[in-house]
Amino acid sequence: MRIVLGVTGSSGAIYAREFVKRCEADTYLVVSKWGKVLLKDELGISTRELLPFVKREFSDDDLTAPVASGSNHFDACVILPCSTSTLGKIASGMGDTLITRTAQVALKERFKLILCIRETPLSTGSLEQCAKLSREGAFIMPISPPLYFVPKTVEEFVHAYVDKVLGVIGLRTAQGWRAGELE
C-alpha cells in the first residue's frame, strides 16, 4: 500500500509524527514550508527526524514528483495537519504545490483523500469547502480524538486519532465504543 502524507502549517505536528511512526504502508512525505516551521516550533524537529519512518520525501515545490501524476497509483493522500489555506486551495481546484497537486490527483483518480483539519472555530467558508470536498469523495476528519475510552495522556489522545485515520485508510481497526459487546 502507498500513502502520501502531506504536512502543512496548521497546528498539530504531533499527529503527523505519530502517523509516520504508526503507518505500516510505504509512506511518501511532503512537508510544506510552513509545515517545516510547525515541526520545529511544536516538536523541535526537522523533517530529517521523520525520514527513518518513510520510504521517500519529496519537496513541496517539486511538481515533477511521481505523486503529482495520476498515472502513478497511490492508495491514499493524507494531509495531516491540513490548514484551512490548503483546504481552500484544494476546494478551488488549485494544485500549485505538490501537496495540493497530489490532492487534486487523488480527487480526479478517485484515490482516498483524507483531510485532517486542525482549526477551530471553522468559518462558514471553510465549512462550505469541507462540504464541497466531501461531496467529491474526500474524507474530512477534523482533529478531534475520540474520548469514549477515557484517555489519560496526550499520547493516548494522539494514538486514538491516528488510529481513526489509519482505519479510514484500511490499515488498522481502532477499538470502537463498547466493541467488546460484539464478541
N, C-alpha and C positions, 0 to 999 in steps of 0.2 A: 504494500500500500504506500502511496506517495501523498504526503501532506505538505502544503506550502504554508508557512507561518509568517504572517506579516505583523510587525510590531510597530505601532505608531505612538505618537506623543501624548496620548491620554493617560492619566494616572492608572497604575495597575501593573507595573513591571514585574511584580512578584508572581502574577498569574502567568505571564509569558515564560518566565524562568521555570516555573513548575511544570508548565505544559511541555517544554522541550525535554525535561528530565523524565516525565512520565509517559510520553508518547512513544510507543514501540514501533511505529512506522518509520519509513525513510522520510525525514523531515528536512525541508529546504527552507532556510531562514532568509528573510528580507526585513531589514530594520531601517525605518525612515530616519532622516536627520534628527527629527525631534524624538524618535524612539531611542536613539543613541543617548540623547540628553537625559531622557527618562531613566534609562538603565543606570546611568551614572548618578543622577540625583537621588533616585529612590533606593537603589541597591548597592551603589558604589562599585559597579562592574562595567565592563565594556562587552561588546559582542564576543570578544575573544573567549570569555568565560562560558559562553553558550556553545561554542564550536565543538567541544567533545560530544555533545548530545545531538548534533545534526549531521546530515550527510554532506551538505554543502551550504554555503552562504552566497547569496547574490546581492549586488549593490542595488539599492532602490532606484538609482538613476540609470541602470542598465536595461533599457527596453529591448535589448537583443538577447536577453537571457532566455533559455528554453521554456520557462514557465510563462513567458509572455505570448506564447503561441498555442492556439487551440489544437494544433497538430500533435502536441505532446501531452499525453494524458496524465492527469493527477486526480486523486480521489477527493481531495477537499482543499479548499483555501480557507484558512482560519486567520482572522485578523484579531489579535489579542494583545493588548487592548486596542480597540478601534475608536479613534477620535471622531467627534461629530463632523470635523472638517473632512476626514476621509470618507465617512458615511455620505456626506453631501456630494463629494466628487463622484463616488460610485453611483449614487442615485441619479446623478445628472449625466451619467454615461461617460465621464472623464476617465481617461487612462493615461495620465501624464507622468506617473511614476510606475515602478514595477509592481508595487503593492496594488495600486488602483487598476492597472492594466490586467494583472492576474485575476483580480475580482471580476473584471469585465469578461475575461476568458471563461471563468467559472460560470457566470450567468449565461453566456451565449452557448456554451457547450453542455450546459446542464450538469456541471460538476457541483458538488456541495460547496456552498459559500456560507461561512459562519462568521457573523459579525458580533463581536463581544464588546458591546457599547459600555463605556465607563464614563458616564456623565449623569449628573443629577442636579437639578431637575432637567428634564428634556423640554426643549422649546417645541412649539406646535410644528414648526418647520421640520425639526428632526424627527418628530413622531410621524409626520406625513412621509418623510423619506424612508423611515423604517417600514411603514405600511406598504409603500410602493415596492421596496425591495423584497419584502415578504411575499407579496403577490407574484413577483418574478421568480420566486423559489428560494430566496436566501433565508437562512435561519438567523433570526435576530435574538441574541442571547445577552441581555443586559447583565453586567457582572453583579449578580445577586445570588450569593451562595445559599443553598438550602439550609434551613435551620431545624428541620424536623428530627434530626438525630442529635440535637443539642451539642454543638461543637464547643470545645473548651479552650481551644487555642486558635491563634490566627492561622497556623498551618492547617488545622482541620477545616477551617473555612475555605482556604485556598484549595486544598485537596478536593473538597466536595464540589466546588465549582468546576475545577479542571476535569474531574471525573464525569460531570454532566456533559462537558464539551466532547470529551473522548467518546462518550456514549452516543452522542449525535453523529459522530463520525463513523461509529460502528466498531470502535477498538476496545471498548470496555463497557461493562454494565455496572452502573453505580447501584449501590444498595438503595432501594426505594423505601418509601414510607410504609411501615408495617409489613415489609416484604416477607418477614418470617412467617406470617399467617398464610402465605401462599404455598408453603412447603407441606 
